[in-house]
Amino acid sequence: MQKNEYTGATMSHSFVLEMLMITIAVASSFVLAGTIFGPLHSPLLTVLAGLVFTLSVVVVVRLLMDPDSVRAHQTDSMLKLARQTLENISGEEFSTVQAQKICSLLLPSTAAIAVSITDTEVIRGYVGYDEERNPTGSPIRTQATRNVINDGEMRILTSSSAIGFPSQKTKINAAIIVPLKKSRRQIWGTLKFYYRNPKQITETQTSIAEGFGNLLSTQLAAVSLEEQTKLATQMELKMLQSQINPHFLFNTINTIASLIRTDPNNARLLLREFAVFYRRTLENSGDLIQFDREMEQVERYFSFEVARFGTDRVQLRTDIQPTVNEIMVPSFLVQPLVENAVHHAMPAEGLLTITVKGVMHGKDAIIHVIDDGVGMDEQTCANIMSPEMSTGMGIAVKNVRDRIAGYFGTGATMEVASELGEGTRVTLVLKDAANR
């Protein structure tokens, strides 16, 4: 931070000094003209005005030609351009709208007459000379672009024929084509700068092209990593379902079967609810859903456990603010925690009460799953939250924690607190949930 402030202050002082010297030069030139051509005929004033004019011009020229000053101005311009470019990139591979905006930003800051972004098949964005012949969505025209896509190597081309315009009348006679990469081996497309004259491709132009190519490639790699993380999370969800659901499935079927003779109406109701429960589980496995819909699944699940154990053994309470019910959450979020409580917290005798609470704290949603069961010792509680824990109760906790981090960012947290004989409290903090 201090380094940036120092650079900004230096550039600001340099700019003020330049303006002051220019003002003095202009003022002294008027005085000098007045003493030579006007009514003021004072040799001493003429000499003084001439000296001031000469010195101020020399200072201005020196300031403008100072390498550090020039580099500072160039660096500041490029940093501003990089910031503006990143502001026009959202968390997705470049859409045609985004690509067009980026091209519009880059063109005025280079000596190029056209800037283009392509994927491996079509033009995503094109701004500048011959723009009407290169609309977004049209196929790639030049062989040079295809060559860069094929081998992933940047090319500096110094003739229209080398670019791929051998028989066309065009003002484009030079180009820099930079590969855009999602990974070291995966080419996403290209960033292209077209020039009128090969002499316009200086070291500065090459550095700009290569630098912004790397910047866009980094963003593409970040998007790709985010997609892979979401895919891995969904795969973990499916693994969680495959491990937990068969156990739950057999217990529920046995419960319904036992009720067919003793309480056929209740058995019929449970069977219908069971079908709805599984259909919703499969429908919601990869989507965000409203929290109230997640709670409907929790209550539907718990009705099967009540049928199995009885109302004197398990009880579910809910205390959720209406605003919490409206937030969007990843599915299968609360139910694994409630199911863990039923399976692992139930005492040998007596009632197990599980309470789900939901409150808003500013923009964050706080979800508590609390039971008054057998609890855990400190070591067992610590092991559940361990990344190496991948079976039984641990996989459910780990999966929920990973998915809230995937959807709500690193600010989302999960805490487990427990005492032997006192019960367990799981707390989820869904960061900025109100804005999602």
C-alpha positions as CSV (number, residue, x, y, z in Angstrom):
1,M,0.0,0.0,0.0
2,Q,2.8,2.4,0.9
3,K,4.6,1.7,-2.4
4,N,1.4,2.5,-4.4
5,E,0.8,5.7,-2.4
6,Y,4.4,6.8,-3.0
7,T,4.2,6.2,-6.7
8,G,0.9,8.0,-7.0
9,A,2.3,11.0,-5.0
10,T,5.4,11.2,-7.2
11,M,3.3,11.2,-10.4
12,S,1.0,13.8,-8.9
13,H,3.9,16.1,-8.0
14,S,5.5,15.6,-11.4
15,F,2.2,16.5,-13.1
16,V,1.8,19.7,-11.0
17,L,5.4,20.8,-11.8
18,E,4.8,20.2,-15.5
19,M,1.7,22.4,-15.4
20,L,3.4,25.1,-13.5
21,M,6.4,25.3,-15.9
22,I,4.0,25.3,-18.9
23,T,2.1,28.2,-17.3
24,I,5.3,30.2,-16.6
25,A,6.5,29.5,-20.2
26,V,3.3,30.8,-21.7
27,A,3.3,33.9,-19.4
28,S,6.9,34.7,-20.2
29,S,6.3,34.3,-23.9
30,F,3.5,36.9,-23.8
31,V,5.9,39.3,-21.9
32,L,8.7,38.6,-24.3
33,A,6.4,39.3,-27.3
34,G,5.2,42.5,-25.6
35,T,8.8,43.8,-25.2
36,I,9.7,43.0,-28.8
37,F,6.6,43.9,-30.7
38,G,4.6,45.9,-28.3
39,P,4.9,49.2,-26.5
40,L,7.2,47.8,-23.8
41,H,10.8,48.4,-25.0
42,S,12.9,47.5,-22.0
43,P,16.1,45.6,-22.8
44,L,16.3,44.3,-19.2
45,L,12.7,43.0,-19.2
46,T,13.4,41.4,-22.6
47,V,16.4,39.6,-21.3
48,L,14.6,38.5,-18.1
49,A,11.5,37.3,-20.0
50,G,13.7,35.4,-22.5
51,L,15.7,33.7,-19.7
52,V,12.5,32.7,-17.9
53,F,10.9,31.4,-21.1
54,T,14.0,29.4,-22.0
55,L,14.5,27.9,-18.6
56,S,10.8,26.9,-18.2
57,V,10.8,25.3,-21.7
58,V,13.9,23.3,-20.8
59,V,12.4,22.1,-17.6
60,V,9.2,21.1,-19.3
61,V,11.1,19.2,-22.0
62,R,13.3,17.5,-19.4
63,L,10.3,16.5,-17.3
64,L,8.5,15.1,-20.4
65,M,11.6,13.2,-21.6
66,D,12.6,11.9,-18.1
67,P,12.6,8.1,-18.4
68,D,11.3,7.6,-14.9
69,S,8.5,10.0,-15.5
70,V,7.6,8.4,-18.9
71,R,7.7,4.9,-17.3
72,A,5.6,6.0,-14.4
73,H,2.9,7.4,-16.7
74,Q,3.0,4.3,-18.9
75,T,2.8,2.0,-15.8
76,D,-0.1,4.0,-14.4
77,S,-2.0,3.8,-17.7
78,M,-1.5,0.1,-18.0
79,L,-2.6,-0.6,-14.4
80,K,-5.7,1.4,-14.9
81,L,-6.4,-0.5,-18.1
82,A,-5.8,-3.8,-16.4
83,R,-8.2,-2.9,-13.6
84,Q,-10.9,-1.8,-16.1
85,T,-10.4,-5.0,-18.0
86,L,-10.9,-7.2,-14.9
87,E,-14.0,-5.2,-14.0
88,N,-15.6,-6.3,-17.2
89,I,-14.9,-9.9,-16.6
90,S,-17.4,-11.9,-14.5
91,G,-17.1,-15.4,-13.2
92,E,-17.6,-17.1,-16.5
93,E,-15.7,-17.8,-19.8
94,F,-15.8,-14.6,-21.8
95,S,-19.2,-14.0,-23.4
96,T,-19.4,-12.0,-26.6
97,V,-20.5,-8.9,-24.7
98,Q,-17.6,-9.2,-22.3
99,A,-15.1,-9.9,-25.1
100,Q,-16.4,-6.9,-27.1
101,K,-16.0,-4.6,-24.1
102,I,-12.4,-5.8,-23.5
103,C,-11.5,-5.2,-27.1
104,S,-13.0,-1.7,-26.9
105,L,-10.8,-1.0,-23.8
106,L,-7.6,-2.3,-25.3
107,L,-7.8,-0.7,-28.8
108,P,-7.3,3.0,-27.7
109,S,-4.3,2.1,-25.5
110,T,-2.3,0.5,-28.3
111,A,-1.0,1.4,-31.8
112,A,-3.2,-1.3,-33.3
113,I,-6.0,-0.5,-35.7
114,A,-8.1,-3.5,-34.6
115,V,-8.3,-5.8,-31.6
116,S,-10.0,-9.2,-31.5
117,I,-10.7,-12.1,-29.2
118,T,-11.6,-15.5,-30.5
119,D,-12.3,-18.9,-29.0
120,T,-11.1,-22.0,-30.9
121,E,-13.9,-21.7,-33.5
122,V,-15.5,-18.2,-33.7
123,I,-14.9,-14.5,-33.1
124,R,-16.0,-13.5,-29.6
125,G,-15.2,-9.8,-29.9
126,Y,-13.8,-7.5,-32.6
127,V,-13.3,-3.7,-32.5
128,G,-11.6,-1.4,-35.0
129,Y,-10.8,-1.5,-38.7
130,D,-13.0,-3.8,-40.9
131,E,-15.3,-4.4,-37.9
132,E,-18.4,-4.8,-40.0
133,R,-16.8,-7.8,-41.8
134,N,-16.0,-9.5,-38.5
135,P,-19.2,-9.7,-36.4
136,T,-19.2,-11.7,-33.2
137,G,-20.1,-15.4,-33.8
138,S,-18.5,-15.5,-37.3
139,P,-15.9,-18.2,-37.9
140,I,-12.2,-17.6,-37.7
141,R,-10.8,-16.3,-41.0
142,T,-7.0,-16.4,-40.8
143,Q,-4.7,-19.4,-40.9
144,A,-2.3,-17.6,-38.5
145,T,-5.0,-17.7,-35.8
146,R,-5.6,-21.4,-36.3
147,N,-1.8,-22.0,-36.1
148,V,-1.6,-20.3,-32.7
149,I,-4.6,-22.3,-31.5
150,N,-3.0,-25.5,-32.7
151,D,0.5,-25.0,-31.1
152,G,-0.2,-22.4,-28.3
153,E,2.7,-20.2,-29.4
154,M,2.5,-16.4,-29.7
155,R,3.2,-15.1,-33.2
156,I,4.4,-11.7,-34.5
157,L,3.5,-11.4,-38.1
158,T,4.9,-8.7,-40.4
159,S,2.9,-9.1,-43.6
160,S,-0.7,-9.5,-44.7
161,S,0.1,-12.8,-46.4
162,A,1.6,-14.2,-43.2
163,I,-1.5,-13.3,-41.3
164,G,-3.7,-15.0,-43.9
165,F,-4.8,-12.1,-46.3
166,P,-2.8,-13.1,-49.4
167,S,-5.2,-11.9,-52.0
168,Q,-7.4,-9.3,-50.2
169,K,-7.1,-5.6,-50.1
170,T,-6.5,-4.7,-46.5
171,K,-4.9,-2.1,-44.4
172,I,-3.7,-4.8,-42.0
173,N,-0.1,-5.5,-42.6
174,A,1.1,-6.8,-39.3
175,A,-0.2,-8.6,-36.2
176,I,0.5,-9.9,-32.8
177,I,-1.5,-13.1,-31.9
178,V,-1.4,-14.3,-28.3
179,P,-2.8,-17.7,-27.2
180,L,-5.4,-17.6,-24.4
181,K,-5.0,-20.7,-22.2
182,K,-7.2,-22.3,-19.6
183,S,-4.3,-24.4,-18.5
184,R,-0.7,-25.1,-19.7
185,R,-2.0,-27.5,-22.4
186,Q,-5.6,-26.4,-23.0
187,I,-6.0,-23.5,-25.5
188,W,-9.2,-21.5,-25.1
189,G,-8.7,-19.1,-28.0
190,T,-6.6,-16.0,-29.0
191,L,-6.1,-12.3,-28.4
192,K,-5.1,-10.5,-31.6
193,F,-3.7,-7.0,-32.3
194,Y,-3.7,-5.8,-35.9
195,Y,-1.4,-3.0,-37.2
196,R,-1.1,-0.9,-40.4
197,N,2.7,-1.2,-40.5
198,P,5.2,-3.7,-39.1
199,K,7.2,-0.8,-37.7
200,Q,4.4,-0.2,-35.2
201,I,5.1,-3.5,-33.5
202,T,7.6,-2.2,-30.9
203,E,8.8,-3.8,-27.7
204,T,6.1,-1.9,-25.9
205,Q,3.4,-3.2,-28.1
206,T,4.6,-6.7,-27.8
207,S,4.8,-6.4,-24.0
208,I,1.2,-5.0,-23.9
209,A,-0.1,-7.9,-26.1
210,E,1.7,-10.6,-24.1
211,G,0.8,-9.0,-20.7
212,F,-2.9,-8.8,-21.4
213,G,-2.9,-12.3,-23.0
214,N,-1.5,-13.6,-19.7
215,L,-4.0,-11.6,-17.7
216,L,-7.0,-13.0,-19.6
217,S,-5.5,-16.5,-19.5
218,T,-5.2,-16.2,-15.7
219,Q,-8.9,-15.3,-15.5
220,L,-9.8,-18.3,-17.8
221,A,-7.8,-20.6,-15.6
222,A,-9.6,-19.3,-12.5
223,V,-13.0,-19.9,-14.1
224,S,-11.9,-23.4,-15.0
225,L,-10.7,-24.1,-11.5
226,E,-14.0,-22.9,-10.1
227,E,-15.9,-25.1,-12.4
228,Q,-13.8,-28.1,-11.4
229,T,-14.4,-27.4,-7.8
230,K,-18.1,-27.3,-8.3
231,L,-18.0,-30.5,-10.2
232,A,-16.0,-32.2,-7.4
233,T,-18.5,-30.9,-4.9
234,Q,-21.4,-32.4,-6.8
235,M,-19.6,-35.7,-7.1
236,E,-19.0,-35.7,-3.3
237,L,-22.7,-35.0,-2.9
238,K,-23.6,-38.0,-5.0
239,M,-21.1,-40.1,-3.0
240,L,-22.7,-38.9,0.2
241,Q,-26.2,-39.8,-1.1
242,S,-25.0,-43.3,-2.2
243,Q,-23.5,-44.0,1.2
244,I,-26.3,-42.7,3.4
245,N,-29.5,-43.4,1.3
246,P,-29.3,-47.2,1.2
247,H,-29.1,-47.5,5.0
248,F,-32.1,-45.1,5.3
249,L,-33.9,-46.8,2.4
250,F,-33.9,-50.2,4.0
251,N,-34.9,-48.9,7.5
252,T,-37.8,-46.9,6.0
253,I,-39.1,-49.8,3.9
254,N,-39.0,-52.1,6.9
255,T,-40.9,-49.5,8.9
256,I,-43.6,-49.1,6.3
257,A,-43.9,-52.9,5.8
258,S,-44.4,-53.3,9.6
259,L,-47.3,-50.7,9.5
260,I,-49.2,-52.3,6.6
261,R,-51.1,-54.7,8.9
262,T,-51.2,-52.6,12.1
263,D,-51.9,-49.1,10.6
264,P,-52.5,-49.4,6.8
265,N,-53.6,-45.7,6.5
266,N,-50.4,-44.5,8.0
267,A,-48.4,-46.9,5.9
268,R,-50.1,-45.6,2.7
269,L,-49.3,-42.0,3.8
270,L,-45.7,-42.8,4.5
271,L,-45.2,-44.6,1.2
272,R,-46.5,-41.6,-0.7
273,E,-44.3,-39.2,1.3
274,F,-41.4,-41.6,0.7
275,A,-41.8,-41.4,-3.0
276,V,-42.0,-37.6,-2.9
277,F,-38.9,-37.5,-0.7
278,Y,-36.8,-39.4,-3.1
279,R,-38.0,-37.6,-6.2
280,R,-37.2,-34.2,-4.6
281,T,-33.7,-35.5,-3.5
282,L,-32.9,-36.5,-7.1
283,E,-34.4,-33.3,-8.6
284,N,-32.5,-31.0,-6.2
285,S,-29.1,-32.8,-6.1
286,G,-27.3,-30.2,-8.2
287,D,-29.3,-27.0,-7.7
288,L,-29.8,-24.2,-5.3
289,I,-33.2,-24.3,-3.6
290,Q,-35.0,-22.0,-1.2
291,F,-34.3,-22.8,2.4
292,D,-38.0,-23.5,3.2
293,R,-37.9,-26.2,0.5
294,E,-34.9,-27.8,2.1
295,M,-36.8,-27.8,5.5
296,E,-39.7,-29.5,3.8
297,Q,-37.3,-32.3,2.9
298,V,-36.0,-32.4,6.5
299,E,-39.5,-32.6,8.0
300,R,-40.5,-35.3,5.4
301,Y,-37.3,-37.3,6.3
302,F,-38.0,-36.9,10.0
303,S,-41.6,-38.2,9.7
304,F,-40.0,-41.6,8.6
305,E,-37.8,-41.6,11.7
306,V,-40.8,-40.8,14.0
307,A,-42.7,-43.7,12.4
308,R,-39.7,-46.0,13.0
309,F,-38.8,-44.9,16.6
310,G,-42.0,-43.3,17.9
311,T,-42.8,-39.8,19.2
312,D,-41.5,-40.8,22.7
313,R,-38.0,-41.3,21.3
314,V,-37.5,-38.5,18.6
315,Q,-38.8,-35.0,18.2
316,L,-38.0,-32.2,15.8
317,R,-38.5,-28.5,16.5
318,T,-37.9,-25.6,14.1
319,D,-37.5,-21.9,14.9
320,I,-36.7,-20.1,11.6
321,Q,-37.1,-16.5,10.7
322,P,-39.3,-15.9,7.6
323,T,-36.4,-14.1,5.8
324,V,-34.2,-17.2,6.3
325,N,-36.8,-19.3,4.5
326,E,-36.4,-17.1,1.4
327,I,-32.6,-17.5,1.0
328,M,-31.1,-19.8,-1.6
329,V,-29.0,-22.7,-0.4
330,P,-27.4,-25.9,-1.9
331,S,-29.8,-28.8,-1.5
332,F,-29.1,-31.6,1.0
333,L,-27.7,-29.1,3.5
334,V,-29.6,-29.6,6.7
335,Q,-31.0,-33.1,6.3
336,P,-27.5,-34.9,6.6
337,L,-26.9,-33.0,9.9
338,V,-30.4,-34.0,11.3
339,E,-29.8,-37.6,10.1
340,N,-26.4,-37.6,11.9
341,A,-28.1,-36.6,15.1
342,V,-30.7,-39.3,14.9
343,H,-28.1,-42.0,14.1
344,H,-25.4,-41.0,16.5
345,A,-26.9,-38.8,19.3
346,M,-29.9,-40.9,20.4
347,P,-29.6,-42.0,24.0
348,A,-30.3,-45.6,25.1
349,E,-33.6,-44.5,26.5
350,G,-35.6,-41.3,26.7
351,L,-36.4,-38.6,24.2
352,L,-34.0,-37.1,21.6
353,T,-35.0,-33.5,20.6
354,I,-33.4,-32.0,17.6
355,T,-33.9,-28.3,17.0
356,V,-33.2,-26.4,13.7
357,K,-32.9,-22.6,14.1
358,G,-32.4,-20.0,11.4
359,V,-31.7,-16.3,11.9
360,M,-30.3,-13.5,9.7
361,H,-27.3,-11.5,11.0
362,G,-27.0,-8.6,8.7
363,K,-26.6,-10.2,5.2
364,D,-25.4,-13.5,6.7
365,A,-27.7,-16.4,7.5
366,I,-26.9,-18.4,10.7
367,I,-28.3,-22.0,10.8
368,H,-28.1,-24.1,14.0
369,V,-28.8,-27.8,14.2
370,I,-28.9,-28.7,17.9
371,D,-29.6,-31.9,19.7
372,D,-29.8,-32.9,23.4
373,G,-28.4,-36.3,22.8
374,V,-25.3,-38.2,24.1
375,G,-22.8,-35.7,22.7
376,M,-19.1,-36.4,21.9
377,D,-15.8,-36.0,23.7
378,E,-13.3,-33.4,22.4
379,Q,-11.2,-35.8,20.4
380,T,-14.2,-37.3,18.5
381,C,-15.5,-33.8,17.8
382,A,-12.1,-32.7,16.4
383,N,-11.9,-35.9,14.2
384,I,-15.3,-35.2,12.6
385,M,-14.0,-31.8,11.3
386,S,-10.8,-33.3,10.1
387,P,-10.3,-33.3,6.3
388,E,-9.2,-37.0,6.5
389,M,-12.5,-38.0,8.0
390,S,-14.3,-39.6,5.0
391,T,-16.7,-42.2,6.4
392,G,-20.0,-42.3,8.4
393,M,-20.7,-39.1,10.2
394,G,-17.5,-37.4,9.0
395,I,-18.4,-37.5,5.3
396,A,-21.7,-35.7,5.9
397,V,-20.1,-33.0,7.9
398,K,-17.2,-32.6,5.5
399,N,-19.5,-32.5,2.4
400,V,-21.8,-29.8,4.0
401,R,-18.8,-27.7,4.9
402,D,-17.2,-28.0,1.5
403,R,-20.5,-27.1,-0.3
404,I,-21.2,-24.0,1.8
405,A,-17.7,-22.8,1.1
406,G,-18.2,-23.5,-2.6
407,Y,-21.5,-21.6,-2.8
408,F,-20.9,-18.8,-0.2
409,G,-17.2,-18.4,-0.4
410,T,-14.3,-18.8,2.0
411,G,-16.2,-16.5,4.5
412,A,-18.8,-19.3,5.1
413,T,-18.0,-21.4,8.1
414,M,-19.1,-24.5,10.0
415,E,-18.5,-25.1,13.6
416,V,-19.3,-28.2,15.7
417,A,-19.5,-27.9,19.5
418,S,-20.3,-30.9,21.7
419,E,-20.1,-32.2,25.3
420,L,-20.6,-35.8,26.5
421,G,-24.1,-36.2,27.9
422,E,-25.1,-32.6,26.9
423,G,-25.6,-32.8,23.2
424,T,-24.2,-31.3,20.0
425,R,-24.6,-28.0,18.2
426,V,-23.7,-27.5,14.5
427,T,-23.6,-23.9,13.4
428,L,-23.5,-22.9,9.7
429,V,-22.6,-19.3,8.7
430,L,-23.8,-18.6,5.2
431,K,-21.9,-15.5,4.2
432,D,-23.8,-12.8,2.3
433,A,-26.7,-15.2,1.8
434,A,-29.3,-12.4,1.6
435,N,-27.7,-11.2,-1.7
436,R,-27.8,-14.6,-3.4
